Amino acid sequence: MALSQRSGILQLFVAAAVCIQLYQAHDFFGRCSCSSSIKFTKGNMSDFQVLENQPGCDRTELIVTMTGPDNSTELLCLDTQGRMAQAFLKCWQRINKDNSRKMECINKKRKAE
């Protein structure tokens, strides 16, 4: 009886672990992170993220983080066909996709304004 009870608990534990992993995976097929995008933005950009073809999304996405005067942040999706996004993607390729060098691309954008 004790062996059967232990195996039941083990099965329940394994099922819970699998459910947690599936929930945290966030790879929902057929979905991109950006539902809409803009071609250009002005303001204080503090970060950006390049999402290359992911499971369920067959396009490259560029998400920029804008910081407001009250230190609030807003995430915006840039249209990768626009000139501003193309400049970011070119810079991203030039720095070999090195996250520690992202500020080079952001500072280049600031100088262009």
Residue pairs with C-beta under 8 A, 6 or more apart in sequence:
27 54
27 55
27 56
28 56
29 55
29 56
30 56
31 56
31 57
32 54
32 56
32 57
32 59
32 61
33 51
33 54
33 57
33 61
33 63
33 77
34 61
34 63
34 77
35 77
36 77
37 61
37 77
37 78
37 79
37 80
38 76
38 77
38 78
38 79
38 82
39 78
39 79
39 81
39 82
39 83
39 84
39 85
40 78
40 82
40 83
40 84
41 64
41 66
41 76
41 78
41 84
42 113
43 66
43 67
43 68
44 66
44 67
44 68
45 64
45 65
45 66
45 67
45 106
45 109
45 110
46 65
46 66
46 67
46 73
46 106
47 64
47 65
47 102
47 106
48 62
48 63
48 64
48 65
48 88
48 102
48 105
48 106
49 62
49 63
49 64
49 65
50 60
50 61
50 62
50 88
50 89
50 92
50 97
51 57
51 60
51 61
51 62
51 63
52 60
53 59
53 60
59 80
60 80
60 89
61 77
61 80
62 77
62 78
62 80
62 85
62 88
62 89
63 75
63 76
63 77
63 78
64 75
64 76
64 77
64 78
64 88
65 73
65 74
65 75
66 73
66 74
66 75
66 76
67 73
68 74
78 84
78 85
78 88
79 85
80 86
80 89
84 109
87 108
87 109
87 112
88 105
88 109
91 104
91 105
91 108
92 105
95 101
95 102
95 104
95 105
